[in-house]
Amino acid sequence: MTRPTRRDLLKLAGLALAPAALTACASDGGTVGPGTLTSAARLPKPYTLPLPIPTPAKPLRSGPDGDHYDMTLKESTAEILPGYSTRIWGYDGTFPGTYLEARSGTPMIVSQTNLLSVPVATHLHGGIAPPSQDGFPTDLLYPRGLAHLATGHAGHGAHGGHTAMNDPHAQVSTHQRTYAFPMRQRAATLWYHDHRMDFTGAQVWKGLVGLCVVRDDEDDTLPLPRGNREIPLLICDRAFDADGQLAYPTTDPTLLGAPGMAESIMGGAQGDVILVNGTPWPYLEVDAARYRLRLLNASNARYYELRLDGPADSRFTQIGGDGGLLSAPVRHATLRISPAERFDVIVDFSRYPAGSTVTLVNLAGTGGAGQVMRFHITRQAADDSTIPDRLSDIPALTPDGAHRQLVFSRNGSQWQINGKPFNPAVPHLRPAFGTTERWTVLSVERHPFHLHGAFFQVLGRGSAGPGPYDAGWKDTVELAPGAEIHLAVRFDAYRGRYLAHCHNLEHEDMAMMATLQVG
C-alpha cells in the first residue's frame, strides 16, 4: 500500500493548501496565533515571593473500594498578586486546586459538589478511566440554581452553546456527582481540569485546575530524590486587570449565554505573568543536591522552552513524561513543553556553590513571559539519590491494525479535524479495541494533540524518527505548523466514547475536537 503524502492527507480533510501556505502558517502568527493579554495591575518583582509547595490531601476515608475524597467547586479569593484579592473559581476554593495523590491499583473516588454559577465537567488528564468517568465535555454537572436546565437537557445547547451540537448521550447531573477513577495505571504526574464544552478556556483561566500524582512500587524502589526534594511545579500564565482580577475577554462574562471570546485570543489566550503553583515568578530555596521536578504546562495556549541559567552548564535529566517513567534517562539542555504536557526531570544543584542562584527561564517568551522561577542554593547537604541507567521496561508498540489520519485545520474561523466540526454524537473515528493502530496526525497550524482513554507512543515525525521530547508513553504531543507525526495507539482498557482534540483551550472551545467510539 502506498504511503499517503501530506497533500493526500490534506485532501482527506477537504483542504487544498499549497506547500507555500503551510510555510506561511509556520512563520506568520497572523490573527490565528496566540494573543497575549497585558496586565494593568501592579506586578511584583520577579523572584521575590516564595514558591508554595502543595501537600497531598488526606482521603476522607479509605476502604476496600478505594480512597474517598469530597471536593467542593466554589468561588473564592486568593492573593495571587501582593496587595490584591483576586476572585477565582477553584476545586475546594483554591488555585491551583486540591493536590491529590493516588496509589496505582487503588481506586480514587472523588465526590464533587458544584457551588459555582455555571456547569462543569472534570477531566482527569492522563487518567485511564471508563468513558462515564472521563469528563466528556457534555457530561455536565450543573449547580443547583440551574437545575431546570439540567432537567431539560437534551444534550449540548440547552445552556446557550452551539445548538447544532446536541448530545443525546450526555450524562448530566445536578449539584453533586461522584467520579470513580480505577487508577489501574503506572506511576505518573497527572492533572485535572474543567472540560466544559465551549467554556473550558475561560473556566480553567479562572482557576479550575489541579495536580494528581500516581505512585507505584516500581517508582518507589528507584533511588531517585524524594520527600522534600520532589517538587511539583504547575506552570501557567495569566493576566490581571487594574483591580487585580483575572483578565479574560469573553462574549458573556457570566459564561451562561452564548459562547465566544474576543478575536484577540481566538488563536489562544496568553498572559504576561508566569505563575508557578499559583505564585508569580517565585523562588525556592534548595540544598546543593539532586531534586526531582514534576513539570506541568497548565497554560491555556502558551508553549515554553525552559532552560536553567546558572554559574555552570545546566541540563535537565528527564526520567519521565506524560505516562510515567521512561525506559532510560534522557538529557536535555532545554525542555520544549506544550500545553498539557508533563516532564519529570532531575536537576543536580550540587554542581553549584552554596549562595548561588539558578534561574528557570523561558526562551519562547520575552519580558515577564521569559521568566519563570529561581532556585537559591542555600547549603551543602548529604545526598544518597542516584539516577539509574535503566528506569523501566516499556514494550514498544508495533502497529498491526488500521492506519488512520487526523488532520487539524481551519476553515475561516472554524477549527476542524478531518474537515469536519466537532459533533459529540457522531464519531470521527472508530478505533478497534485491543489492536495497535498507526495514526498519522497532520497540523496546518501549531496544535498540542491530546488523546483521551489511552497513552500512545511516537513512531516518528515526517520521514524521521521521534523527536527529542517524544520518549516513553505520551497523551499529549506538540504538532508544529505544517508537520505530521506518526503514533502507535492502542485502546485496551475500556470500550466506549472518548476524545481526541487540540489542547490549546481556545481552539478546543471553538470545537477542535473529534469524538472517538472505541469498540
C-alpha positions in Angstrom: 0.0 0.0 0.0 1.4 3.4 -1.0 2.0 5.7 1.9 -0.2 8.8 1.7 1.5 12.1 1.1 0.9 15.3 3.1 -1.2 16.6 0.2 -3.2 13.4 0.2 -4.0 13.9 3.9 -5.0 17.5 3.3 -7.4 16.3 0.6 -8.9 13.8 3.1 -9.8 16.9 5.2 -11.3 18.7 2.2 -8.4 21.2 2.1 -6.3 22.3 -0.8 -3.4 24.2 0.7 -0.3 24.5 -1.3 3.1 23.9 0.4 3.7 27.7 0.5 0.6 28.0 2.6 2.0 25.5 5.1 5.2 27.5 5.3 3.3 30.7 5.8 1.4 29.1 8.7 4.7 28.3 10.3 6.1 31.8 10.2 3.1 34.0 10.3 1.3 34.2 13.6 -1.4 36.5 12.0 -4.7 36.6 13.7 -4.8 32.9 14.5 -1.7 32.8 16.7 -2.0 33.1 20.4 -2.8 36.5 21.7 -1.0 38.0 24.8 -3.1 39.9 27.3 -1.4 42.7 29.1 -1.8 43.2 32.8 -2.9 46.6 34.2 -2.3 45.6 37.9 0.9 46.4 39.8 3.1 43.3 39.3 5.7 42.0 41.8 9.4 42.0 41.1 10.3 38.5 39.9 11.8 36.1 42.3 10.7 37.9 45.5 7.8 35.5 46.5 8.4 32.0 47.9 7.2 29.0 45.9 4.2 27.3 47.6 4.8 23.5 47.9 1.4 21.7 47.8 0.8 18.8 50.2 -1.4 15.9 49.3 -5.0 15.9 50.6 -5.8 13.1 53.0 -8.7 10.8 52.0 -11.9 11.4 53.8 -11.9 7.6 54.2 -10.3 4.6 52.7 -11.8 1.1 52.3 -11.8 -1.9 50.1 -13.5 0.1 47.3 -10.7 2.8 47.4 -9.8 6.2 48.7 -12.6 8.7 49.0 -12.4 12.4 48.7 -15.0 15.2 48.9 -14.4 18.2 46.7 -16.4 21.4 46.5 -16.2 23.7 43.5 -16.7 27.2 44.5 -15.8 30.9 44.0 -13.2 32.2 46.4 -10.5 34.8 46.6 -6.7 34.4 46.6 -3.8 36.8 46.9 -2.0 35.9 43.7 -0.5 39.4 43.3 0.6 41.0 46.5 -1.9 43.5 47.8 -4.8 42.3 45.6 -7.7 40.0 46.4 -8.4 38.0 43.1 -11.7 36.2 42.6 -11.1 32.7 41.5 -13.1 29.5 40.8 -11.4 26.6 42.5 -11.6 23.0 43.4 -12.1 23.4 47.1 -11.9 27.1 46.5 -8.1 27.1 45.9 -5.9 27.9 43.0 -4.4 25.6 42.0 -7.0 23.1 43.3 -6.5 20.3 45.8 -3.4 18.3 45.3 -4.3 14.6 45.0 -2.0 11.6 45.5 -3.2 8.2 44.3 -1.8 4.7 44.5 -1.7 2.5 41.4 -4.4 -0.2 41.8 -6.3 1.7 44.5 -9.4 3.4 43.1 -9.8 7.1 43.7 -13.4 8.2 44.3 -14.0 11.9 44.2 -17.4 13.3 45.1 -17.9 16.8 43.7 -20.3 19.5 44.8 -20.8 22.3 42.4 -21.4 25.6 44.2 -20.4 27.7 41.2 -22.8 29.6 39.0 -22.0 27.5 35.9 -21.9 23.9 34.8 -18.6 22.0 34.9 -17.2 18.7 33.6 -14.0 17.5 35.3 -11.4 15.6 33.3 -8.6 13.7 35.0 -5.9 14.3 32.3 -3.8 11.2 31.9 -6.2 9.1 33.9 -7.3 5.9 32.2 -11.0 5.7 33.2 -14.2 4.3 31.8 -15.9 6.8 29.4 -18.6 7.6 32.0 -15.8 8.9 34.3 -13.7 10.7 31.7 -15.2 14.1 31.8 -16.6 14.3 28.3 -17.4 18.0 27.6 -21.2 17.5 27.5 -21.3 15.3 30.7 -22.1 18.4 32.8 -22.5 18.9 36.5 -25.0 21.8 36.9 -25.2 23.9 40.1 -28.5 23.6 42.0 -29.6 27.0 40.7 -29.5 25.7 37.1 -31.3 22.5 37.9 -34.1 23.5 35.4 -31.5 23.5 32.6 -30.2 20.1 33.6 -33.7 18.7 33.7 -34.5 19.9 30.2 -31.0 19.0 28.9 -31.3 17.4 25.5 -27.6 17.3 25.1 -25.4 20.3 24.5 -27.1 23.6 23.6 -29.5 23.7 26.5 -27.5 26.3 28.2 -26.7 28.6 25.2 -23.9 26.7 23.5 -23.6 25.6 19.9 -27.2 24.5 19.3 -26.1 22.1 16.5 -24.2 20.0 19.0 -27.0 18.3 20.8 -25.7 15.2 22.5 -28.3 12.5 23.3 -25.6 10.5 25.1 -24.7 13.3 27.6 -24.7 12.2 31.3 -26.0 15.2 33.2 -26.0 15.7 37.0 -27.2 18.5 39.3 -25.4 19.8 42.4 -23.3 16.6 43.1 -21.7 13.8 41.2 -19.1 11.1 42.0 -16.2 10.2 39.8 -14.7 6.8 40.3 -11.2 6.5 38.8 -9.9 2.9 38.8 -6.2 4.0 38.8 -5.1 0.8 37.1 -2.1 2.5 35.6 1.6 3.1 36.3 3.0 5.9 38.4 2.9 9.3 36.7 2.2 13.0 37.0 -1.5 13.6 36.1 -3.6 16.7 36.4 -7.3 17.5 36.4 -9.2 20.5 35.0 -12.6 21.6 33.8 -13.6 20.4 30.4 -17.0 22.1 29.8 -18.0 22.3 26.2 -17.4 25.8 24.8 -16.1 27.3 28.1 -13.0 25.3 29.1 -10.6 28.1 28.4 -12.4 30.7 30.5 -13.1 28.3 33.4 -9.6 26.9 33.5 -8.3 30.5 33.4 -10.4 31.3 36.4 -8.7 28.6 38.4 -10.3 25.1 37.7 -7.1 23.1 37.6 -5.2 20.8 40.0 -2.4 18.2 40.2 -2.7 14.5 40.8 0.4 12.2 41.3 0.1 8.5 40.9 2.6 6.3 42.8 3.6 2.7 42.5 6.1 0.1 43.8 8.4 0.4 40.7 8.8 4.1 41.1 9.2 3.9 44.9 12.0 1.4 44.7 14.2 3.6 42.5 16.9 5.7 44.3 15.5 9.0 43.0 15.1 12.2 45.0 12.0 12.1 47.2 10.4 13.7 50.2 11.1 17.5 50.3 13.4 17.1 47.2 10.5 16.1 45.0 8.7 19.3 43.9 5.6 19.6 41.7 5.7 22.7 39.5 2.4 23.6 37.9 3.3 26.4 35.4 0.7 28.6 33.8 0.2 32.2 32.6 -2.4 34.8 33.5 -3.1 38.5 33.0 -4.7 40.8 35.6 -6.8 44.0 35.2 -6.2 47.1 37.2 -8.2 45.7 40.2 -6.1 42.5 40.3 -8.8 40.4 38.7 -8.1 37.7 36.1 -8.5 39.3 32.7 -10.1 37.1 30.0 -12.2 38.8 27.4 -15.3 36.7 26.8 -18.5 37.5 24.9 -20.6 36.9 28.0 -18.7 37.3 31.3 -21.3 35.2 33.2 -20.3 32.2 30.9 -24.0 31.2 30.8 -25.1 32.7 27.5 -23.7 32.1 24.0 -20.1 31.0 24.0 -17.5 33.3 22.5 -14.3 35.2 23.1 -12.6 38.3 21.9 -11.0 38.0 18.5 -7.6 38.8 20.1 -7.5 35.4 21.9 -9.2 33.2 19.4 -5.8 31.8 18.5 -5.1 31.1 22.1 -5.0 33.2 25.3 -1.7 34.0 26.8 -0.9 36.1 29.9 2.1 38.3 30.7 2.5 36.9 34.2 4.0 33.4 34.7 2.7 31.6 37.7 4.2 28.5 39.4 1.9 26.7 41.8 -0.2 29.9 41.7 2.5 32.4 42.5 4.1 34.9 40.1 7.8 34.3 39.4 8.6 32.6 42.7 11.8 31.4 44.3 12.7 28.2 46.0 15.5 27.5 48.5 17.2 24.2 47.7 20.1 22.2 49.1 23.1 21.6 46.9 21.7 18.2 46.0 19.6 16.4 43.3 15.9 17.4 43.1 13.1 15.8 41.2 10.9 18.4 39.5 7.5 17.4 38.2 6.8 19.9 35.5 3.3 20.6 34.1 2.4 23.1 31.5 -1.1 24.1 32.6 -1.3 27.1 30.4 -4.3 27.6 28.0 -2.1 28.1 24.9 1.5 29.1 25.8 4.4 26.9 24.9 7.6 27.0 27.0 11.2 26.3 26.1 12.7 26.0 29.6 16.4 26.5 30.3 18.4 26.6 33.6 20.6 29.7 33.7 23.3 29.4 36.4 27.0 29.6 37.0 27.7 26.3 35.2 26.4 24.4 32.2 23.0 23.2 33.3 21.0 20.3 32.0 17.7 18.5 32.8 17.8 14.8 33.1 14.4 13.6 32.0 13.2 10.4 33.8 9.5 10.5 33.0 6.8 12.0 30.8 3.0 12.1 30.5 2.6 8.4 31.2 5.3 7.9 33.8 8.9 6.6 33.8 10.9 6.5 30.6 12.9 3.3 29.9 16.2 5.3 30.4 17.1 8.8 31.3 17.4 11.5 28.6 19.5 14.6 28.9 18.2 18.0 27.7 19.8 21.4 27.5 16.3 22.9 27.1 12.8 21.5 27.5 10.1 22.3 24.9 6.8 21.8 26.7 3.4 22.3 25.0 0.1 22.9 26.8 -0.9 19.8 28.9 2.5 18.0 28.6 4.4 16.8 31.7 8.1 16.3 32.2 9.6 14.5 35.2 13.2 15.7 35.5 16.2 15.6 37.8 18.2 18.8 38.4 21.5 18.4 40.2 22.1 21.5 42.3 25.2 20.1 43.8 27.1 21.4 40.8 26.6 24.9 42.2 28.3 26.6 45.2 26.2 27.5 48.2 24.9 31.0 47.9 24.5 30.9 44.1 21.2 31.1 42.2 19.9 29.2 39.2 17.1 30.7 37.2 14.5 28.8 35.2 13.8 30.9 32.1 11.5 30.5 29.1 13.3 31.0 25.8 10.0 31.0 24.0 8.9 34.2 25.8 10.1 37.8 26.3 9.8 40.2 29.2 7.8 38.7 32.0 6.9 35.7 29.9 10.6 34.9 29.6 11.0 34.5 33.3 9.6 31.5 35.3 11.2 31.0 38.7 14.6 31.0 40.6 16.4 28.4 42.8 18.5 29.6 45.7 21.2 27.1 46.6 21.4 27.6 50.4 23.8 24.9 51.7 25.8 21.8 51.1 23.9 18.7 52.1 24.2 14.9 52.0 22.5 13.2 49.1 22.1 9.5 48.6 20.0 9.7 45.5 21.2 8.4 42.1 19.8 8.2 38.6 19.8 4.6 37.3 20.8 3.9 33.7 17.6 1.9 33.3 14.4 3.1 34.8 11.6 0.9 33.5 10.7 -1.6 30.8 8.4 -0.1 28.2 7.4 -2.5 25.5 7.4 -1.0 22.0 4.1 -0.9 20.3 4.1 -2.3 16.8 1.0 -1.3 14.7 -0.9 -4.3 13.4 -4.3 -2.6 12.8 -5.8 0.2 10.9 -3.9 3.2 9.6 -5.9 6.3 10.5 -5.4 10.0 9.7 -6.4 13.1 11.7 -5.9 16.5 10.0 -6.0 19.6 12.3 -7.1 22.5 10.1 -9.0 25.7 9.9 -11.8 26.8 7.6 -12.2 30.5 8.1 -12.9 30.9 11.8 -13.9 27.3 12.2 -11.3 24.9 13.6 -11.8 21.4 12.3 -10.5 17.9 12.3 -10.6 16.0 9.0 -12.5 18.9 7.6 -15.4 18.4 10.0 -16.6 20.4 13.0 -17.0 18.6 16.3 -20.2 16.6 16.9 -20.3 14.8 20.2 -23.0 12.3 18.9 -21.2 11.4 15.7 -17.8 9.7 15.9 -15.0 10.9 13.7 -13.1 7.6 14.2 -14.0 4.2 15.5 -10.7 2.7 16.8 -10.7 -1.0 17.4 -10.3 -2.2 20.9 -7.2 -4.3 21.7 -5.5 -3.5 18.4 -2.4 -1.3 17.9 -3.2 1.2 15.2 -1.0 3.6 13.3 -2.3 7.2 13.4 -0.9 10.0 11.3 -1.7 13.4 12.6 -1.1 16.4 10.5 -1.4 20.0 11.5 -1.7 23.1 9.3 -1.0 25.4 12.3 0.5 24.8 15.7 -1.5 22.5 18.0 -0.9 20.3 21.0 -2.6 17.0 20.2 -4.2 15.2 23.2 -5.8 11.8 23.3 -8.3 10.6 26.0 -8.6 6.9 27.1 -5.2 5.7 26.1 -1.5 6.6 26.0 0.4 6.4 22.8 4.0 6.1 21.5 5.5 8.4 18.9 6.8 6.4 16.0 8.3 9.4 14.1 7.9 12.9 12.7 7.6 13.2 9.0 10.1 10.9 7.4 12.4 11.0 10.5 12.2 9.2 13.9 10.8 10.5 17.1 11.8 14.0 18.3 14.0 14.7 21.4 10.9 15.0 23.7 8.9 12.1 22.4 10.2 9.2 24.5 8.0 7.0 26.6 4.2 6.9 26.9 2.5 10.1 25.8 -1.0 11.5 25.9 -0.1 15.0 24.6 2.4 15.9 21.9 3.2 19.1 20.0 2.4 19.4 16.4 4.4 22.1 14.7 2.9 24.1 11.8 2.8 22.0 8.6 4.2 19.0 10.4 3.0 15.4 10.6 3.5 12.9 13.4 3.1 9.1 13.4 1.7 7.4 16.5 1.2 3.9 17.7 -2.2 3.9 19.5 -3.7 1.1 21.4 -7.0 1.2 23.4 -7.1 -1.8 25.7 -8.6 -0.6 28.9 -12.2 0.4 28.1 -14.6 0.5 25.2 -16.8 3.5 24.6 -16.7 7.2 23.8 -13.6 9.3 24.1 -12.0 12.3 22.6 -9.0 13.5 20.5 -8.5 17.2 20.5 -6.3 20.2 20.4 -5.2 21.2 24.0 -5.0 24.9 23.1 -8.1 25.6 25.1 -9.4 28.4 22.9 -9.1 26.1 19.9 -10.9 23.4 21.9 -13.7 25.8 22.8 -14.0 26.6 19.1 -14.8 22.9 18.6 -11.4 21.5 17.5 -12.3 18.0 18.9 -13.1 14.6 17.4 -15.4 12.0 19.0 -13.9 8.5 19.2 -16.0 5.4 19.6 -13.8 2.6 20.8 -15.3 -0.8 20.2 
